[in-house]
Amino acid sequence: MGLSRRDAVGLGALVVTAILVVPFIRPEGGKTERPSVFTTLPGELTPAAFTPAPVQATPTRTPLPPAEPGHPKAGWLVRYFRGEPGVIEDSQRFVPALDLAYDTAPFNDMRDDAWSLTAAGVFDLGPGRYTFRFEHDGALRVLANGIEVGNQQDASIPRVLEVTIAHEGGQLALTLEARDQGGKFLLRER
């Protein structure tokens, strides 16, 4: 039985590949012994041994301890809006603590389920990890020094949004943006 031309070409290619690859195959797993680039001739001085400087450990930062946030010293400035927060302001007032609950819109000239409010408070805090808890029925967004740190959409039941902030100490400005989108409205510090 003779080889076809196609089989002969394939067999030839296999033999050529084997001839090219075999010299590179080493039974010791490819490890090669290389002579040292630096050789010392008799009578020459050898360089002193290198001793690296000790590595100084960098202190790991101690996590801030948990702490109670308390209440804003001047209370909360509550601003009411028609529609989205910051669009058309209706009124404002200061409250010592957040405990707001409305069955309908807070004012007769506001449309129910289409209003919002912001509550802003400034806390004087020492270094620590502070956990703020807000019970709400309606959409709620929490900003710390202008940066969003928590957000929950409206649900059919009241729930609690918990936000933990590591603070180095000093003043912390919290702003809550709450929207009434259906049903009762609730915003309360826990």
C-alpha positions as CSV (number, residue, x, y, z in Angstrom):
1,M,0.0,0.0,0.0
2,G,1.6,3.2,-1.1
3,L,1.4,6.7,0.5
4,S,-0.6,9.3,-1.3
5,R,1.0,12.5,-2.2
6,R,-1.0,14.3,0.5
7,D,0.1,11.8,3.2
8,A,3.8,12.0,2.1
9,V,3.7,15.9,2.4
10,G,2.2,15.6,5.9
11,L,4.8,13.0,7.0
12,G,7.6,15.1,5.6
13,A,6.4,18.2,7.5
14,L,6.3,16.1,10.7
15,V,9.8,14.8,10.2
16,V,11.1,18.4,9.5
17,T,9.4,19.7,12.6
18,A,10.9,16.9,14.7
19,I,14.4,17.6,13.4
20,L,14.0,21.3,14.3
21,V,12.5,20.7,17.8
22,V,14.5,17.7,19.1
23,P,17.7,19.7,19.8
24,F,15.8,22.0,22.1
25,I,14.2,19.2,24.2
26,R,16.2,18.6,27.4
27,P,15.5,15.8,29.8
28,E,16.5,18.0,32.8
29,G,13.4,20.1,32.3
30,G,14.9,23.0,30.6
31,K,17.3,24.0,33.4
32,T,20.6,25.3,32.1
33,E,23.8,25.8,33.9
34,R,25.3,29.2,33.1
35,P,28.6,30.3,34.2
36,S,28.7,33.3,36.5
37,V,29.2,36.6,34.7
38,F,31.4,37.8,37.5
39,T,34.4,35.6,38.0
40,T,37.3,36.3,40.4
41,L,40.8,35.8,39.3
42,P,43.3,34.6,41.8
43,G,44.7,37.5,43.8
44,E,41.7,39.8,43.1
45,L,39.6,41.2,45.9
46,T,36.1,40.0,46.2
47,P,33.4,42.6,46.8
48,A,32.0,43.0,50.3
49,A,28.8,41.2,51.0
50,F,25.7,43.4,50.5
51,T,23.5,43.7,53.6
52,P,20.2,45.4,52.9
53,A,19.0,48.0,55.3
54,P,16.3,46.8,57.6
55,V,12.8,47.4,56.3
56,Q,10.9,49.7,58.6
57,A,7.3,48.5,59.2
58,T,4.7,51.0,58.3
59,P,2.1,51.3,61.0
60,T,-1.3,50.0,60.0
61,R,-4.0,52.5,60.6
62,T,-6.2,51.7,63.6
63,P,-9.8,51.6,62.6
64,L,-11.9,54.4,64.1
65,P,-14.0,53.2,67.1
66,P,-17.8,53.1,66.8
67,A,-19.4,56.3,68.3
68,E,-22.9,57.7,68.7
69,P,-23.6,60.6,66.4
70,G,-26.2,62.3,68.7
71,H,-28.2,65.2,67.1
72,P,-27.2,68.3,65.1
73,K,-26.4,71.1,67.5
74,A,-28.7,73.6,65.8
75,G,-31.4,71.0,64.9
76,W,-32.5,70.2,61.3
77,L,-33.5,72.8,58.7
78,V,-36.4,71.3,56.9
79,R,-37.3,72.7,53.5
80,Y,-40.5,71.7,51.6
81,F,-40.7,71.6,47.8
82,R,-43.3,71.0,45.2
83,G,-42.0,68.2,43.1
84,E,-38.3,67.2,43.3
85,P,-36.0,68.5,46.0
86,G,-34.5,71.9,45.2
87,V,-37.0,72.8,42.4
88,I,-39.9,75.0,43.8
89,E,-39.5,75.7,47.5
90,D,-42.8,76.1,49.4
91,S,-41.6,76.8,53.0
92,Q,-39.0,75.9,55.6
93,R,-38.7,75.5,59.4
94,F,-36.2,74.3,62.0
95,V,-37.0,71.2,64.1
96,P,-34.8,69.9,67.0
97,A,-35.2,66.2,65.9
98,L,-36.5,64.5,62.8
99,D,-39.9,63.0,63.5
100,L,-42.0,63.9,60.4
101,A,-45.2,62.0,59.4
102,Y,-47.9,63.0,57.0
103,D,-51.0,61.2,55.7
104,T,-51.3,63.6,52.8
105,A,-49.3,66.7,51.7
106,P,-48.1,68.8,54.5
107,F,-49.7,72.0,53.1
108,N,-53.1,72.5,51.4
109,D,-51.5,74.1,48.3
110,M,-49.2,71.1,47.7
111,R,-50.4,68.1,45.7
112,D,-50.2,64.8,47.6
113,D,-47.7,62.2,46.4
114,A,-45.9,64.9,44.4
115,W,-43.8,66.8,46.9
116,S,-40.4,66.5,48.7
117,L,-38.3,67.8,51.4
118,T,-34.7,68.2,52.4
119,A,-33.5,68.1,56.0
120,A,-30.0,69.5,56.7
121,G,-28.1,69.2,59.9
122,V,-24.5,69.9,61.0
123,F,-22.9,67.6,63.5
124,D,-19.8,68.4,65.6
125,L,-18.1,65.0,65.9
126,G,-14.9,63.5,67.3
127,P,-13.0,60.9,65.4
128,G,-15.0,57.7,65.0
129,R,-17.3,55.5,63.0
130,Y,-20.8,56.9,63.1
131,T,-24.0,55.0,62.2
132,F,-27.0,57.1,61.3
133,R,-30.4,55.4,61.0
134,F,-33.4,56.9,59.4
135,E,-36.8,55.3,59.2
136,H,-38.7,56.4,56.1
137,D,-41.7,55.8,54.0
138,G,-40.9,57.4,50.6
139,A,-37.7,57.6,48.6
140,L,-34.7,58.7,50.7
141,R,-31.2,59.9,49.7
142,V,-28.5,60.8,52.3
143,L,-25.5,63.1,51.5
144,A,-22.5,63.6,53.8
145,N,-20.6,66.8,53.0
146,G,-22.3,66.8,49.6
147,I,-21.4,63.2,48.7
148,E,-24.1,60.5,48.5
149,V,-23.6,57.9,51.2
150,G,-27.0,56.2,51.1
151,N,-30.1,55.8,48.9
152,Q,-33.3,53.8,49.1
153,Q,-36.3,53.9,46.8
154,D,-39.9,54.1,48.0
155,A,-41.4,50.9,49.2
156,S,-44.9,50.0,50.3
157,I,-43.9,49.8,53.9
158,P,-41.7,51.9,56.2
159,R,-38.1,50.8,56.4
160,V,-34.8,51.9,57.9
161,L,-31.8,53.3,55.9
162,E,-28.6,52.8,57.9
163,V,-25.5,54.7,56.9
164,T,-22.1,54.3,58.5
165,I,-19.5,57.0,58.1
166,A,-15.9,57.0,59.2
167,H,-15.1,60.6,60.3
168,E,-11.8,62.0,61.4
169,G,-13.4,64.6,63.6
170,G,-14.8,68.1,63.2
171,Q,-18.0,69.1,61.4
172,L,-20.1,66.8,59.3
173,A,-23.0,68.2,57.3
174,L,-25.8,65.7,56.5
175,T,-28.5,66.4,54.0
176,L,-31.5,64.1,53.6
177,E,-33.6,64.3,50.4
178,A,-37.0,62.6,50.9
179,R,-39.8,62.3,48.3
180,D,-43.4,61.5,48.8
181,Q,-44.4,59.3,45.9
182,G,-47.4,57.4,47.2
183,G,-49.2,56.6,50.4
184,K,-48.1,58.1,53.7
185,F,-44.9,59.9,54.3
186,L,-42.5,59.3,57.2
187,L,-39.0,60.5,58.1
188,R,-37.7,59.8,61.5
189,E,-34.3,59.6,63.2
190,R,-33.8,56.2,64.9
